[in-house]
Amino acid sequence: MTITDAPLEKRPAKRRIVLSVLLWLLVAPGALWFLGRVFGLERGLLIMLFAGTPFVAAWTWIPFLIALITKRWPIAAVAGVVAFGMAVCVLPRALPDFDKGPSEGVELRVLTANLLFSGADPAQIVQMVRDNDVAVLAVQEFTPRGEAALKAAGIAELLPYQQLAPEYGASGSGLYSRYPMTDQGSRRNGGGFQQAYATIQPTGAAPVYVESVHPLAPAHPTMFAGWSTDIREQLPADPAATPRILLGDFNATLDHKVLRELIATGYRDAADAVGDGLVPSWPSRGGSNGLVTIDHVLVDERIGVREVDVHDVTDSDHRAVYASLTVPAAS
């Protein structure tokens, strides 16, 4: 071996070390994200970042495949655990559940739409109600202008019963129903948003509680605590009470622990149940279908899910979520 040969022999070893270090650096963020997701470490800016968990889950397969191809077995083992764990967290949302709830009962079709300060096209909203035979419409960011626009577009002809709390800005809320309402009202959550609620009784069905949900958005550090509190203070499911449907702009995805804890009280996410849990709903302006899924229909486990669809809404940054449900029949 000559003196000039020695550096050539060392170069492959150095390259292997450099590649291994780079792979570990690629694996580390996904591993930390996975731990944060599993243990619900949504704090500060992580609240907003966790909404992107499905994208990170897809990314974790890249370092795993590179490690396999380059035969970095220890790295591949760790990367594989991370990729598989993230898939377990995310992939079930794209697969229909075996248990979608009861199939026997009365069909109830609901629609929720964030109107973006009531700038959304009212005629389009009314047409969605008509085309989908919707019996309950929940609206958020509902202003006096939006109330007048929906009235002019003919909403009362389809859904004559109303519990409305319009306000200027983003805090207004409303419920429209085909069926008479009882025990109706509106409550202001800690974040300052109205949430209209009522009990309805579809023909042939037992009473059902519905609420238009709109927690504070975690858009600024001063809002983080209020966001968490607003979701924690949503009505939990109660098997001893009237079955509940919470629908609206939750400003949270299924990757947020606080929302999963609410669901765990006895709800099911309608889109998740039918395999549409990864269909995005926000932000959808400018021809985009959105990036994250923050608009939800949560139903009591005594209520079945038949179908879910997500619709673009002109001049809103949210897509509307439609769900066909099966509510308990009257006893």
C-alpha positions as YAML, in Angstrom:
chain: A
units: angstrom
residues:
- id: 1
  name: MET
  ca: [0.00, 0.00, 0.00]
- id: 2
  name: THR
  ca: [1.42, 3.41, -0.91]
- id: 3
  name: ILE
  ca: [1.02, 6.56, 1.09]
- id: 4
  name: THR
  ca: [-1.35, 7.99, -1.50]
- id: 5
  name: ASP
  ca: [-3.62, 4.92, -1.27]
- id: 6
  name: ALA
  ca: [-4.49, 5.45, 2.42]
- id: 7
  name: PRO
  ca: [-6.82, 8.44, 1.96]
- id: 8
  name: LEU
  ca: [-8.69, 6.53, -0.77]
- id: 9
  name: GLU
  ca: [-9.37, 3.65, 1.61]
- id: 10
  name: LYS
  ca: [-10.61, 6.02, 4.30]
- id: 11
  name: ARG
  ca: [-13.04, 7.83, 2.02]
- id: 12
  name: PRO
  ca: [-15.68, 5.02, 1.84]
- id: 13
  name: ALA
  ca: [-15.64, 4.73, 5.63]
- id: 14
  name: LYS
  ca: [-16.12, 8.47, 6.01]
- id: 15
  name: ARG
  ca: [-18.98, 8.41, 3.52]
- id: 16
  name: ARG
  ca: [-20.68, 5.62, 5.45]
- id: 17
  name: ILE
  ca: [-20.38, 7.60, 8.66]
- id: 18
  name: VAL
  ca: [-21.67, 10.78, 7.05]
- id: 19
  name: LEU
  ca: [-24.65, 8.95, 5.52]
- id: 20
  name: SER
  ca: [-25.46, 7.29, 8.82]
- id: 21
  name: VAL
  ca: [-25.38, 10.63, 10.62]
- id: 22
  name: LEU
  ca: [-27.61, 12.19, 7.99]
- id: 23
  name: LEU
  ca: [-30.09, 9.33, 8.25]
- id: 24
  name: TRP
  ca: [-30.24, 9.63, 12.03]
- id: 25
  name: LEU
  ca: [-30.90, 13.36, 11.57]
- id: 26
  name: LEU
  ca: [-33.74, 12.52, 9.18]
- id: 27
  name: VAL
  ca: [-35.25, 9.97, 11.56]
- id: 28
  name: ALA
  ca: [-35.02, 12.10, 14.72]
- id: 29
  name: PRO
  ca: [-37.74, 14.71, 13.90]
- id: 30
  name: GLY
  ca: [-40.27, 12.02, 13.02]
- id: 31
  name: ALA
  ca: [-39.41, 10.07, 16.18]
- id: 32
  name: LEU
  ca: [-39.87, 13.15, 18.36]
- id: 33
  name: TRP
  ca: [-43.12, 14.00, 16.55]
- id: 34
  name: PHE
  ca: [-44.39, 10.46, 17.10]
- id: 35
  name: LEU
  ca: [-43.69, 10.66, 20.84]
- id: 36
  name: GLY
  ca: [-45.40, 14.06, 21.02]
- id: 37
  name: ARG
  ca: [-48.44, 12.73, 19.17]
- id: 38
  name: VAL
  ca: [-48.73, 9.58, 21.30]
- id: 39
  name: PHE
  ca: [-48.40, 11.40, 24.61]
- id: 40
  name: GLY
  ca: [-50.45, 14.44, 23.56]
- id: 41
  name: LEU
  ca: [-47.67, 16.97, 24.09]
- id: 42
  name: GLU
  ca: [-49.55, 19.74, 22.30]
- id: 43
  name: ARG
  ca: [-48.08, 22.85, 23.84]
- id: 44
  name: GLY
  ca: [-47.46, 26.29, 22.37]
- id: 45
  name: LEU
  ca: [-46.68, 26.28, 18.67]
- id: 46
  name: LEU
  ca: [-46.89, 22.48, 18.64]
- id: 47
  name: ILE
  ca: [-50.68, 22.89, 18.71]
- id: 48
  name: MET
  ca: [-50.68, 24.24, 15.18]
- id: 49
  name: LEU
  ca: [-47.86, 21.99, 14.00]
- id: 50
  name: PHE
  ca: [-49.63, 18.82, 15.16]
- id: 51
  name: ALA
  ca: [-52.40, 19.56, 12.66]
- id: 52
  name: GLY
  ca: [-49.86, 18.55, 10.00]
- id: 53
  name: THR
  ca: [-49.26, 15.09, 11.47]
- id: 54
  name: PRO
  ca: [-50.55, 13.23, 8.36]
- id: 55
  name: PHE
  ca: [-47.86, 14.93, 6.26]
- id: 56
  name: VAL
  ca: [-45.15, 14.03, 8.77]
- id: 57
  name: ALA
  ca: [-46.46, 10.45, 8.84]
- id: 58
  name: ALA
  ca: [-45.94, 10.22, 5.08]
- id: 59
  name: TRP
  ca: [-42.43, 11.69, 5.43]
- id: 60
  name: THR
  ca: [-41.30, 9.10, 7.99]
- id: 61
  name: TRP
  ca: [-41.29, 6.39, 5.32]
- id: 62
  name: ILE
  ca: [-38.54, 8.18, 3.37]
- id: 63
  name: PRO
  ca: [-35.67, 7.72, 5.87]
- id: 64
  name: PHE
  ca: [-36.92, 4.19, 6.55]
- id: 65
  name: LEU
  ca: [-36.68, 3.22, 2.87]
- id: 66
  name: ILE
  ca: [-33.29, 4.91, 2.49]
- id: 67
  name: ALA
  ca: [-31.98, 3.03, 5.51]
- id: 68
  name: LEU
  ca: [-33.21, -0.25, 4.05]
- id: 69
  name: ILE
  ca: [-31.67, 0.42, 0.65]
- id: 70
  name: THR
  ca: [-28.32, 1.39, 2.16]
- id: 71
  name: LYS
  ca: [-28.46, -1.51, 4.67]
- id: 72
  name: ARG
  ca: [-28.24, 0.66, 7.77]
- id: 73
  name: TRP
  ca: [-30.07, -1.95, 9.84]
- id: 74
  name: PRO
  ca: [-30.15, -0.23, 13.28]
- id: 75
  name: ILE
  ca: [-31.39, 2.99, 11.67]
- id: 76
  name: ALA
  ca: [-33.91, 1.05, 9.59]
- id: 77
  name: ALA
  ca: [-35.23, -0.63, 12.73]
- id: 78
  name: VAL
  ca: [-35.83, 2.67, 14.53]
- id: 79
  name: ALA
  ca: [-37.19, 4.38, 11.41]
- id: 80
  name: GLY
  ca: [-39.52, 1.45, 10.78]
- id: 81
  name: VAL
  ca: [-40.97, 1.63, 14.28]
- id: 82
  name: VAL
  ca: [-41.56, 5.37, 13.86]
- id: 83
  name: ALA
  ca: [-43.13, 5.01, 10.40]
- id: 84
  name: PHE
  ca: [-45.35, 2.16, 11.52]
- id: 85
  name: GLY
  ca: [-46.37, 4.02, 14.68]
- id: 86
  name: MET
  ca: [-47.29, 7.14, 12.74]
- id: 87
  name: ALA
  ca: [-49.27, 5.03, 10.28]
- id: 88
  name: VAL
  ca: [-51.23, 3.54, 13.19]
- id: 89
  name: CYS
  ca: [-52.05, 7.08, 14.35]
- id: 90
  name: VAL
  ca: [-53.16, 8.35, 10.94]
- id: 91
  name: LEU
  ca: [-54.07, 5.59, 8.50]
- id: 92
  name: PRO
  ca: [-57.26, 4.32, 10.23]
- id: 93
  name: ARG
  ca: [-58.94, 7.61, 9.32]
- id: 94
  name: ALA
  ca: [-58.73, 6.62, 5.65]
- id: 95
  name: LEU
  ca: [-60.35, 3.22, 6.31]
- id: 96
  name: PRO
  ca: [-64.03, 2.63, 7.13]
- id: 97
  name: ASP
  ca: [-64.69, 1.43, 10.67]
- id: 98
  name: PHE
  ca: [-66.21, -1.98, 11.23]
- id: 99
  name: ASP
  ca: [-68.56, -0.30, 13.69]
- id: 100
  name: LYS
  ca: [-70.26, 2.75, 12.20]
- id: 101
  name: GLY
  ca: [-72.96, 2.63, 14.83]
- id: 102
  name: PRO
  ca: [-76.58, 1.46, 14.60]
- id: 103
  name: SER
  ca: [-78.05, 0.94, 11.15]
- id: 104
  name: GLU
  ca: [-81.62, 0.68, 12.44]
- id: 105
  name: GLY
  ca: [-83.44, 3.90, 13.17]
- id: 106
  name: VAL
  ca: [-84.41, 7.16, 11.48]
- id: 107
  name: GLU
  ca: [-82.21, 8.95, 8.96]
- id: 108
  name: LEU
  ca: [-81.12, 12.49, 9.84]
- id: 109
  name: ARG
  ca: [-79.06, 14.54, 7.41]
- id: 110
  name: VAL
  ca: [-76.96, 17.38, 8.80]
- id: 111
  name: LEU
  ca: [-74.66, 20.03, 7.35]
- id: 112
  name: THR
  ca: [-72.14, 22.35, 9.00]
- id: 113
  name: ALA
  ca: [-70.51, 25.37, 7.37]
- id: 114
  name: ASN
  ca: [-68.20, 28.12, 8.58]
- id: 115
  name: LEU
  ca: [-69.37, 31.15, 6.58]
- id: 116
  name: LEU
  ca: [-66.21, 33.30, 6.97]
- id: 117
  name: PHE
  ca: [-67.82, 36.41, 8.46]
- id: 118
  name: SER
  ca: [-70.92, 35.43, 6.43]
- id: 119
  name: GLY
  ca: [-69.09, 36.12, 3.16]
- id: 120
  name: ALA
  ca: [-69.98, 32.63, 1.87]
- id: 121
  name: ASP
  ca: [-72.45, 32.39, -1.00]
- id: 122
  name: PRO
  ca: [-75.88, 32.04, 0.69]
- id: 123
  name: ALA
  ca: [-77.55, 30.67, -2.43]
- id: 124
  name: GLN
  ca: [-74.97, 27.89, -2.57]
- id: 125
  name: ILE
  ca: [-75.56, 26.99, 1.08]
- id: 126
  name: VAL
  ca: [-79.33, 26.83, 0.52]
- id: 127
  name: GLN
  ca: [-78.80, 24.74, -2.61]
- id: 128
  name: MET
  ca: [-76.66, 22.28, -0.62]
- id: 129
  name: VAL
  ca: [-79.46, 21.97, 1.91]
- id: 130
  name: ARG
  ca: [-81.97, 21.34, -0.87]
- id: 131
  name: ASP
  ca: [-79.83, 18.93, -2.90]
- id: 132
  name: ASN
  ca: [-78.85, 16.82, 0.11]
- id: 133
  name: ASP
  ca: [-82.25, 16.92, 1.84]
- id: 134
  name: VAL
  ca: [-80.55, 18.39, 4.92]
- id: 135
  name: ALA
  ca: [-82.71, 18.58, 8.05]
- id: 136
  name: VAL
  ca: [-80.25, 20.44, 10.31]
- id: 137
  name: LEU
  ca: [-77.84, 23.19, 9.26]
- id: 138
  name: ALA
  ca: [-75.21, 24.54, 11.67]
- id: 139
  name: VAL
  ca: [-73.36, 27.74, 10.77]
- id: 140
  name: GLN
  ca: [-70.41, 29.53, 12.33]
- id: 141
  name: GLU
  ca: [-68.98, 33.03, 11.79]
- id: 142
  name: PHE
  ca: [-72.62, 34.02, 11.39]
- id: 143
  name: THR
  ca: [-73.40, 37.74, 11.19]
- id: 144
  name: PRO
  ca: [-76.62, 39.76, 10.90]
- id: 145
  name: ARG
  ca: [-75.74, 40.21, 7.21]
- id: 146
  name: GLY
  ca: [-75.46, 36.44, 6.85]
- id: 147
  name: GLU
  ca: [-78.80, 35.92, 8.56]
- id: 148
  name: ALA
  ca: [-80.48, 38.30, 6.12]
- id: 149
  name: ALA
  ca: [-78.72, 36.73, 3.13]
- id: 150
  name: LEU
  ca: [-79.75, 33.20, 4.02]
- id: 151
  name: LYS
  ca: [-83.32, 34.37, 4.60]
- id: 152
  name: ALA
  ca: [-83.38, 36.06, 1.20]
- id: 153
  name: ALA
  ca: [-81.97, 32.89, -0.39]
- id: 154
  name: GLY
  ca: [-84.95, 30.91, 0.94]
- id: 155
  name: ILE
  ca: [-83.52, 28.98, 3.92]
- id: 156
  name: ALA
  ca: [-86.76, 29.35, 5.91]
- id: 157
  name: GLU
  ca: [-88.73, 27.50, 3.24]
- id: 158
  name: LEU
  ca: [-86.56, 24.42, 3.81]
- id: 159
  name: LEU
  ca: [-85.63, 24.78, 7.49]
- id: 160
  name: PRO
  ca: [-88.27, 26.93, 9.19]
- id: 161
  name: TYR
  ca: [-87.18, 26.40, 12.81]
- id: 162
  name: GLN
  ca: [-84.23, 28.45, 13.96]
- id: 163
  name: GLN
  ca: [-81.96, 29.19, 16.89]
- id: 164
  name: LEU
  ca: [-79.82, 32.11, 15.80]
- id: 165
  name: ALA
  ca: [-77.15, 34.14, 17.57]
- id: 166
  name: PRO
  ca: [-75.70, 36.37, 14.83]
- id: 167
  name: GLU
  ca: [-72.94, 38.79, 15.77]
- id: 168
  name: TYR
  ca: [-70.59, 41.01, 13.85]
- id: 169
  name: GLY
  ca: [-67.16, 39.46, 13.39]
- id: 170
  name: ALA
  ca: [-66.47, 35.75, 13.77]
- id: 171
  name: SER
  ca: [-68.35, 34.98, 16.98]
- id: 172
  name: GLY
  ca: [-71.91, 34.42, 15.68]
- id: 173
  name: SER
  ca: [-73.58, 31.02, 15.50]
- id: 174
  name: GLY
  ca: [-76.80, 29.53, 14.20]
- id: 175
  name: LEU
  ca: [-78.92, 26.41, 13.84]
- id: 176
  name: TYR
  ca: [-81.65, 25.84, 11.25]
- id: 177
  name: SER
  ca: [-83.94, 22.82, 11.46]
- id: 178
  name: ARG
  ca: [-86.76, 21.13, 9.60]
- id: 179
  name: TYR
  ca: [-88.18, 20.04, 12.95]
- id: 180
  name: PRO
  ca: [-89.45, 22.08, 15.90]
- id: 181
  name: MET
  ca: [-86.89, 22.98, 18.55]
- id: 182
  name: THR
  ca: [-87.12, 22.72, 22.31]
- id: 183
  name: ASP
  ca: [-84.71, 23.62, 25.11]
- id: 184
  name: GLN
  ca: [-83.00, 25.93, 22.65]
- id: 185
  name: GLY
  ca: [-80.55, 28.71, 23.25]
- id: 186
  name: SER
  ca: [-77.00, 29.86, 22.71]
- id: 187
  name: ARG
  ca: [-74.03, 29.83, 25.03]
- id: 188
  name: ARG
  ca: [-70.87, 31.89, 24.77]
- id: 189
  name: ASN
  ca: [-67.76, 29.80, 25.28]
- id: 190
  name: GLY
  ca: [-64.65, 31.06, 27.05]
- id: 191
  name: GLY
  ca: [-63.06, 32.12, 23.79]
- id: 192
  name: GLY
  ca: [-65.95, 34.48, 23.12]
- id: 193
  name: PHE
  ca: [-67.80, 32.51, 20.42]
- id: 194
  name: GLN
  ca: [-71.52, 31.81, 20.49]
- id: 195
  name: GLN
  ca: [-72.64, 28.18, 20.18]
- id: 196
  name: ALA
  ca: [-76.31, 27.77, 19.24]
- id: 197
  name: TYR
  ca: [-77.98, 24.61, 20.54]
- id: 198
  name: ALA
  ca: [-81.39, 22.94, 20.56]
- id: 199
  name: THR
  ca: [-83.17, 19.64, 20.97]
- id: 200
  name: ILE
  ca: [-85.09, 18.38, 17.95]
- id: 201
  name: GLN
  ca: [-87.27, 15.33, 17.33]
- id: 202
  name: PRO
  ca: [-87.25, 14.05, 13.74]
- id: 203
  name: THR
  ca: [-90.43, 12.32, 12.61]
- id: 204
  name: GLY
  ca: [-90.49, 8.82, 14.08]
- id: 205
  name: ALA
  ca: [-87.32, 9.39, 16.12]
- id: 206
  name: ALA
  ca: [-86.43, 10.03, 19.72]
- id: 207
  name: PRO
  ca: [-85.22, 13.53, 20.68]
- id: 208
  name: VAL
  ca: [-81.71, 14.51, 19.62]
- id: 209
  name: TYR
  ca: [-79.54, 17.36, 20.94]
- id: 210
  name: VAL
  ca: [-77.59, 19.37, 18.35]
- id: 211
  name: GLU
  ca: [-75.04, 22.15, 18.85]
- id: 212
  name: SER
  ca: [-73.12, 24.39, 16.46]
- id: 213
  name: VAL
  ca: [-69.55, 24.20, 17.80]
- id: 214
  name: HIS
  ca: [-66.83, 26.84, 17.41]
- id: 215
  name: PRO
  ca: [-63.95, 26.84, 19.91]
- id: 216
  name: LEU
  ca: [-61.32, 29.55, 19.87]
- id: 217
  name: ALA
  ca: [-58.66, 29.06, 17.19]
- id: 218
  name: PRO
  ca: [-55.04, 28.55, 18.38]
- id: 219
  name: ALA
  ca: [-53.85, 31.33, 16.06]
- id: 220
  name: HIS
  ca: [-51.73, 33.24, 18.59]
- id: 221
  name: PRO
  ca: [-49.89, 32.37, 21.83]
- id: 222
  name: THR
  ca: [-52.49, 34.32, 23.80]
- id: 223
  name: MET
  ca: [-55.17, 31.95, 22.43]
- id: 224
  name: PHE
  ca: [-53.53, 28.60, 23.19]
- id: 225
  name: ALA
  ca: [-54.98, 28.17, 26.68]
- id: 226
  name: GLY
  ca: [-58.44, 29.33, 25.57]
- id: 227
  name: TRP
  ca: [-58.43, 26.89, 22.65]
- id: 228
  name: SER
  ca: [-57.74, 23.96, 24.95]
- id: 229
  name: THR
  ca: [-60.31, 25.08, 27.51]
- id: 230
  name: ASP
  ca: [-63.03, 25.63, 24.90]
- id: 231
  name: ILE
  ca: [-62.68, 22.08, 23.56]
- id: 232
  name: ARG
  ca: [-62.50, 20.54, 27.02]
- id: 233
  name: GLU
  ca: [-65.70, 22.35, 27.95]
- id: 234
  name: GLN
  ca: [-67.72, 21.01, 25.01]
- id: 235
  name: LEU
  ca: [-70.56, 18.80, 26.18]
- id: 236
  name: PRO
  ca: [-69.31, 15.25, 26.72]
- id: 237
  name: ALA
  ca: [-71.36, 12.32, 25.52]
- id: 238
  name: ASP
  ca: [-73.70, 11.03, 28.20]
- id: 239
  name: PRO
  ca: [-75.37, 7.61, 27.80]
- id: 240
  name: ALA
  ca: [-78.00, 8.63, 30.34]
- id: 241
  name: ALA
  ca: [-78.97, 11.80, 28.48]
- id: 242
  name: THR
  ca: [-80.47, 12.66, 25.10]
- id: 243
  name: PRO
  ca: [-78.13, 11.57, 22.28]
- id: 244
  name: ARG
  ca: [-75.93, 14.47, 21.20]
- id: 245
  name: ILE
  ca: [-74.56, 15.71, 17.90]
- id: 246
  name: LEU
  ca: [-71.80, 18.33, 17.97]
- id: 247
  name: LEU
  ca: [-71.01, 19.77, 14.56]
- id: 248
  name: GLY
  ca: [-68.99, 22.71, 13.41]
- id: 249
  name: ASP
  ca: [-65.54, 24.26, 13.19]
- id: 250
  name: PHE
  ca: [-63.62, 22.63, 16.05]
- id: 251
  name: ASN
  ca: [-60.30, 24.28, 15.14]
- id: 252
  name: ALA
  ca: [-58.68, 20.92, 15.95]
- id: 253
  name: THR
  ca: [-57.83, 17.69, 14.16]
- id: 254
  name: LEU
  ca: [-57.86, 14.11, 15.39]
- id: 255
  name: ASP
  ca: [-54.14, 14.54, 16.07]
- id: 256
  name: HIS
  ca: [-54.96, 16.85, 18.98]
- id: 257
  name: LYS
  ca: [-55.29, 14.99, 22.25]
- id: 258
  name: VAL
  ca: [-57.90, 17.38, 23.61]
- id: 259
  name: LEU
  ca: [-60.28, 16.51, 20.75]
- id: 260
  name: ARG
  ca: [-59.58, 12.78, 21.06]
- id: 261
  name: GLU
  ca: [-60.43, 13.01, 24.76]
- id: 262
  name: LEU
  ca: [-63.78, 14.64, 23.93]
- id: 263
  name: ILE
  ca: [-64.55, 11.87, 21.44]
- id: 264
  name: ALA
  ca: [-63.54, 9.25, 23.99]
- id: 265
  name: THR
  ca: [-66.41, 10.33, 26.25]
- id: 266
  name: GLY
  ca: [-68.73, 8.44, 23.90]
- id: 267
  name: TYR
  ca: [-68.72, 10.13, 20.49]
- id: 268
  name: ARG
  ca: [-67.57, 8.97, 17.08]
- id: 269
  name: ASP
  ca: [-66.22, 11.25, 14.38]
- id: 270
  name: ALA
  ca: [-68.54, 10.75, 11.40]
- id: 271
  name: ALA
  ca: [-65.89, 11.24, 8.71]
- id: 272
  name: ASP
  ca: [-63.45, 8.96, 10.50]
- id: 273
  name: ALA
  ca: [-66.13, 6.27, 10.78]
- id: 274
  name: VAL
  ca: [-66.67, 6.07, 7.01]
- id: 275
  name: GLY
  ca: [-62.99, 6.42, 6.01]
- id: 276
  name: ASP
  ca: [-63.07, 10.11, 5.08]
- id: 277
  name: GLY
  ca: [-61.21, 11.32, 8.15]
- id: 278
  name: LEU
  ca: [-58.28, 12.66, 6.13]
- id: 279
  name: VAL
  ca: [-60.37, 14.73, 3.71]
- id: 280
  name: PRO
  ca: [-59.26, 18.32, 4.45]
- id: 281
  name: SER
  ca: [-61.67, 21.14, 5.21]
- id: 282
  name: TRP
  ca: [-59.38, 24.17, 5.73]
- id: 283
  name: PRO
  ca: [-58.01, 26.45, 4.29]
- id: 284
  name: SER
  ca: [-59.93, 26.07, 1.05]
- id: 285
  name: ARG
  ca: [-59.90, 29.49, -0.61]
- id: 286
  name: GLY
  ca: [-58.31, 30.16, -3.98]
- id: 287
  name: GLY
  ca: [-59.22, 26.80, -5.48]
- id: 288
  name: SER
  ca: [-57.48, 24.81, -2.77]
- id: 289
  name: ASN
  ca: [-59.33, 21.95, -1.09]
- id: 290
  name: GLY
  ca: [-57.47, 22.63, 2.13]
- id: 291
  name: LEU
  ca: [-54.68, 21.03, 4.11]
- id: 292
  name: VAL
  ca: [-56.11, 19.97, 7.47]
- id: 293
  name: THR
  ca: [-59.37, 18.53, 8.82]
- id: 294
  name: ILE
  ca: [-60.75, 20.85, 11.49]
- id: 295
  name: ASP
  ca: [-64.50, 20.76, 10.69]
- id: 296
  name: HIS
  ca: [-66.23, 17.76, 12.23]
- id: 297
  name: VAL
  ca: [-69.52, 16.06, 12.93]
- id: 298
  name: LEU
  ca: [-69.31, 14.21, 16.26]
- id: 299
  name: VAL
  ca: [-72.17, 11.88, 17.04]
- id: 300
  name: ASP
  ca: [-73.18, 9.97, 20.15]
- id: 301
  name: GLU
  ca: [-72.27, 6.28, 19.87]
- id: 302
  name: ARG
  ca: [-76.02, 5.53, 19.88]
- id: 303
  name: ILE
  ca: [-76.16, 7.26, 16.48]
- id: 304
  name: GLY
  ca: [-75.01, 5.52, 13.30]
- id: 305
  name: VAL
  ca: [-73.12, 7.05, 10.39]
- id: 306
  name: ARG
  ca: [-74.27, 6.28, 6.84]
- id: 307
  name: GLU
  ca: [-72.41, 8.76, 4.66]
- id: 308
  name: VAL
  ca: [-70.15, 11.81, 4.85]
- id: 309
  name: ASP
  ca: [-69.27, 14.28, 2.12]
- id: 310
  name: VAL
  ca: [-67.24, 17.49, 2.05]
- id: 311
  name: HIS
  ca: [-68.27, 20.38, -0.21]
- id: 312
  name: ASP
  ca: [-66.44, 23.47, -1.40]
- id: 313
  name: VAL
  ca: [-68.10, 26.73, -0.40]
- id: 314
  name: THR
  ca: [-67.62, 29.83, -2.53]
- id: 315
  name: ASP
  ca: [-66.04, 32.74, -0.63]
- id: 316
  name: SER
  ca: [-65.39, 30.77, 2.56]
- id: 317
  name: ASP
  ca: [-62.06, 29.43, 3.78]
- id: 318
  name: HIS
  ca: [-63.80, 26.30, 5.11]
- id: 319
  name: ARG
  ca: [-65.45, 23.45, 3.27]
- id: 320
  name: ALA
  ca: [-68.90, 22.34, 4.42]
- id: 321
  name: VAL
  ca: [-69.29, 18.89, 5.98]
- id: 322
  name: TYR
  ca: [-72.42, 16.88, 5.25]
- id: 323
  name: ALA
  ca: [-73.35, 13.70, 7.13]
- id: 324
  name: SER
  ca: [-76.19, 11.24, 6.80]
- id: 325
  name: LEU
  ca: [-76.88, 9.73, 10.22]
- id: 326
  name: THR
  ca: [-79.14, 7.13, 11.81]
- id: 327
  name: VAL
  ca: [-80.70, 8.37, 15.04]
- id: 328
  name: PRO
  ca: [-82.64, 6.18, 17.49]
- id: 329
  name: ALA
  ca: [-86.29, 5.58, 16.65]
- id: 330
  name: ALA
  ca: [-88.96, 6.69, 19.07]
- id: 331
  name: SER
  ca: [-89.73, 4.01, 21.64]
...
